[in-house]
Amino acid sequence: MNLNKNMKTNFKLPRIYLYLFVYLSISLWGFVWYRNLKKRRLFFIKTTSKWARFALKFMNFEVEVVGQENVPEFGGNFFVCNHLSYLDIPIIASVVPTLFITSVDLKIHLFQALIATMGGSLFIERRNKTRLLADIQATKNVLDSGLPILLFPEGTTSDGVTVKNFKASMFESAVDTRVVPICIKYLQVNGQSVDDTNKQSLYYYGKVRFINHFKGLVNINNVKARISFLPAIDGHINRKTSCSYCREKILHEYLAN
């Protein structure tokens, strides 16, 4: 019994790398094939969503969806979510196909940057005002083209104790579109409730190296997570009000149960 378990564990990481290689290869084909930027991004959205569902099934991740009635039809929606781990991305993408916003800082990590690029992520720079204004306009253009985008407004991952303060700047790109708050919460890992003794296997924060955390996925047999779609704002609200509303709703949902 232990031998079979060890064999499965030993083969799990190579299979994860293989699945990532296939995903990146398909995405690279789309990057080369589609010259039209909107069609290319749409291809990335669909490919990432399909791959995410496949990957989560392989990893034995169960995703509970709450508030399905708040999920809008596919279009230029601006999703806002708390952030605990890079695992948030395939979990969210498996439920709602979308592009993601990430920081330009990710580009120094080649492997992660490659995955983000092939997923159609928009890289933003908050520290440079001129660049930030251009990024806000670029994000608005994508929304206006009818494509959805998701923002992690905490700007980084957290340790799961609470939801960090949101940065309001990127909400400016969505003042004329629907803003949908999403709360993600990890409920169980390996059959046990997520707490301070095991959350490090899921949450990616602090000074933990990505490669070390990624390799640790082989020790995860099953995960249960919940995504809650909260009531949306239908545009025409200033960025600070929208930001405050989203954090209040997400924080309340995160701490509720």
For each residue, the residues with C-beta under 8 A, 3 or more apart:
1: 4 5
2: 5 6
3: 6 7
4: 1 7 8
5: 1 2 8 9
6: 2 3 9 10
7: 3 4 10 11
8: 4 5 11 12
9: 5 6 12 218 219
10: 6 7 13 218
11: 7 8 14 15
12: 8 9 15 16 217 218
13: 10 16 17 215 217 218
14: 11 17 18
15: 11 12 18 19 58
16: 12 13 19 20 59 217 218
17: 13 14 20 21
18: 14 15 21 22
19: 15 16 22 23 51 54 55 58
20: 16 17 23 24 115
21: 17 18 24 25
22: 18 19 25 26
23: 19 20 26 27 47 48 51 55 118
24: 20 21 27 28 114 115 118
25: 21 22 28 29
26: 22 23 29 30 47 51
27: 23 24 30 31 44 47 48 118 119
28: 24 25 31 32 118
29: 25 26 32 33
30: 26 27 33 34 40 43 44 47
31: 27 28 34 40 118
32: 28 29
33: 29 30
34: 30 31 39 40 43
35: 40
36: 39 40
37: 40 41
38: 41 42 145 146 147
39: 34 36 42 43
40: 30 31 34 35 36 37 43 44 120
41: 37 38 44 45 99 120 142 147
42: 38 39 45 46 147
43: 30 34 39 40 46 47
44: 27 30 40 41 47 48 99 118 119 120
45: 41 42 48 49 97 98 99 120 147 148
46: 42 43 49 50 97
47: 23 26 27 30 43 44 50 51
48: 23 27 44 45 51 52 90 93 97 119 120
49: 45 46 52 53 93 94 96 97
50: 46 47 53 54
51: 19 23 26 47 48 54 55 90
52: 48 49 55 56 89 90 91 93 94
53: 49 50 56 57 94
54: 19 50 51 57 58
55: 19 23 51 52 58 59 90
56: 52 53 59 61 63 90 91 94
57: 53 54 60 61
58: 15 19 54 55
59: 16 55 56 217 220 223
60: 57 221 222 223
61: 56 57 91 222 223 224 225
62: 222 223 224 225
63: 56 91 94 95 225 226 227
64: 187 224 225 226 227
65: 68 95 226 227 229
66: 226 227 228 229
67: 70 71 228 229 230
68: 65 71 229
69:
70: 67 180 229 230 231 232
71: 67 68 96 180 229
72: 75 77 178 180 232
73:
74: 97 148
75: 72 146 147 148
76: 142 143 144 145 146 147 148 177 178
77: 72 98 143 148 149 177 178 179 180 232
78: 143 148 149 150 151 171 173 174 177 178 179 180
79: 92 96 98 148 149 150 151 180 182
80: 150 151 153 166 171 179 180 181 182 246 250
81: 88 92 150 151 152 181 182 183 184 250
82: 152 154 158 163 164 182 183 184 250 254
83: 88 152 154 156 157 158
84: 87 88 157 158 160 184 186 202 203 204 205
85: 88 157 186 202 203 204 205
86: 89 112 157 204 210
87: 84 90 91 202 204 223
88: 81 83 84 85 91 92 152 184
89: 52 86 92 93 100 119
90: 48 51 52 55 56 87 93 94
91: 52 56 61 63 87 88 94 95 184 225 227
92: 79 81 88 89 95 96 98 150 182 184 227
93: 48 49 52 89 90 96 97 98 119
94: 49 52 53 56 63 90 91
95: 63 65 91 92 227
96: 49 71 79 92 93 148 150 182
97: 45 46 48 49 74 93 148
98: 45 77 79 92 93 148 149 150
99: 41 44 45 119 120 121 122 142 147 148 149 150
100: 89 116 119 120 121 122 149 150 152
101: 121 122 124 139 149 150 151 152 170
102: 106 116 121 122 123 124
103: 106 123 124 125 126 155
104: 107 123 124 125
105: 108
106: 102 103 109 112 113 116 123
107: 104 113 123
108: 105 113
109: 106 112 113 210
110: 113 114
111: 114 115 210 211
112: 86 106 109 115 116 210
113: 106 107 108 109 110 116 117
114: 24 110 111 117 118
115: 20 24 111 112 118 119
116: 100 102 106 112 113 119 121 123
117: 113 114 120 121
118: 23 24 27 28 31 44 114 115
119: 27 44 48 89 93 99 100 115 116
120: 40 41 44 45 48 99 100 117
121: 99 100 101 102 116 117
122: 99 100 101 102 135 138 139 142 149
123: 102 103 104 106 107 116
124: 101 102 103 104 131 132 135 139 170
125: 103 104 128 131 132 135
126: 103 132 155 167 169 170
127: 132
128: 125 131 132
129: 132 133
130: 133 134
131: 124 125 128 134 135
132: 124 125 126 127 128 129 135 136 169
133: 129 130 136 137
134: 130 131 137 138
135: 122 124 125 131 132 138 139 170
136: 132 133 139 140 169 170 172 173
137: 133 134 140 141 173
138: 122 134 135 141 142
139: 101 122 124 135 136 142 143 149 170 173 174
140: 136 137 143 144 172 173 174 176
141: 137 138 144 145
142: 41 76 99 122 138 139 145 147 149
143: 76 77 78 139 140 147 148 149 173 174 177
144: 76 140 141 177
145: 38 76 141 142
146: 38 75 76
147: 38 41 42 45 75 76 99 142 143
148: 45 74 75 76 77 78 79 96 97 98 99 143
149: 77 78 79 98 99 100 101 122 139 142 143
150: 78 79 80 81 92 96 98 99 100 101 182
151: 78 79 80 81 101 170 171
152: 81 82 83 88 100 101 155
153: 80 166 167 168 170 171 243 246 247
154: 82 83 157 158 163 164 165 166 167
155: 103 126 152 164 167
156: 83 164 205
157: 83 84 85 86 154 203 204 205
158: 82 83 84 154 161 162 163 164 203 205
159: 199 203 205 206
160: 84 186 194 199 203
161: 158
162: 158 251 254 255
163: 82 154 158 247 250 251 254
164: 82 154 155 156 158
165: 154 247
166: 80 153 154 243 244 246 247
167: 126 153 154 155 170 243
168: 153 171 172 239 240 242 243
169: 126 132 136 172 239
170: 101 124 126 135 136 139 151 153 167 173 174
171: 78 80 151 153 168 174 175 179 239 240 242 243 246
172: 136 140 168 169 175 239
173: 78 136 137 139 140 143 170
174: 78 139 140 143 170 171 177 179 235 239 242
175: 171 172 235 236 237 238 239 242
176: 140 235 236
177: 76 77 78 143 144 174 235
178: 72 76 77 78 232 233 234 235
179: 77 78 80 171 174 232 233 235 237 242 245 246
180: 70 71 72 77 78 79 80 229 230 232
181: 80 81 229 230 231 232 245 246 249 250
182: 79 80 81 82 92 96 150 227 228 229 230 250
183: 81 82 226 227 228 230 249 250 253 254
184: 81 82 84 88 91 92 225 226 227 228
185: 225 226 228 253 254
186: 84 85 160 189 194 199 202 203 223 224 225
187: 64 193 194 224 225 226
188: 191 192 193 194 222 223 224
189: 186 192 194 198 199 201 202 220 222 223 224
190: 198 201 219 220 221 222
191: 188 221 222
192: 188 189 195 198
193: 187 188
194: 160 186 187 188 189 198 199 202
195: 192 198 199
196: 199
197:
198: 189 190 192 194 195 201 202
199: 159 160 186 189 194 195 196 202 203
200: 203 208
201: 189 190 198 216 219 220
202: 84 85 87 186 189 194 198 199 220 223
203: 84 85 157 158 159 160 186 199 200
204: 84 85 86 87 157 208 210 213
205: 84 85 156 157 158 159 208
206: 159
207:
208: 200 204 205 212 213
209: 212 213
210: 86 109 111 112 204 213 214
211: 111 214 215
212: 208 209 215 216
213: 204 208 209 210 216 217
214: 210 211 217
215: 13 211 212 218
216: 201 212 213 219 220
217: 12 13 16 59 213 214 220
218: 9 10 12 13 16 215
219: 9 190 201 216
220: 59 189 190 201 202 216 217 223
221: 60 190 191
222: 60 61 62 188 189 190 191
223: 59 60 61 62 87 186 188 189 202 220
224: 61 62 64 186 187 188 189
225: 61 62 63 64 91 184 185 186 187
226: 63 64 65 66 183 184 185 187
227: 63 64 65 66 91 92 95 182 183 184
228: 66 67 182 183 184 185 253
229: 65 66 67 68 70 71 180 181 182
230: 67 70 180 181 182 183 249 250 253
231: 70 181 249
232: 70 72 77 178 179 180 181
233: 178 179 237 242 245 246
234: 178
235: 174 175 176 177 178 179
236: 175 176
237: 175 179 233 241 242 245
238: 175 241 242
239: 168 169 171 172 174 175 242 243
240: 168 171 243 244
241: 237 238 244 245
242: 168 171 174 175 179 233 237 238 239 245 246
243: 153 166 167 168 171 239 240 246 247
244: 166 240 241 247 248
245: 179 181 233 237 241 242 248 249
246: 80 153 166 171 179 181 233 242 243 249 250
247: 153 163 165 166 243 244 250 251
248: 244 245 251 252
249: 181 183 230 231 245 246 252 253
250: 80 81 82 163 181 182 183 230 246 247 253 254
251: 162 163 247 248 254 255
252: 248 249 255 256
253: 183 185 228 230 249 250 256
254: 82 162 163 183 185 250 251
255: 162 251 252
256: 252 253
257:
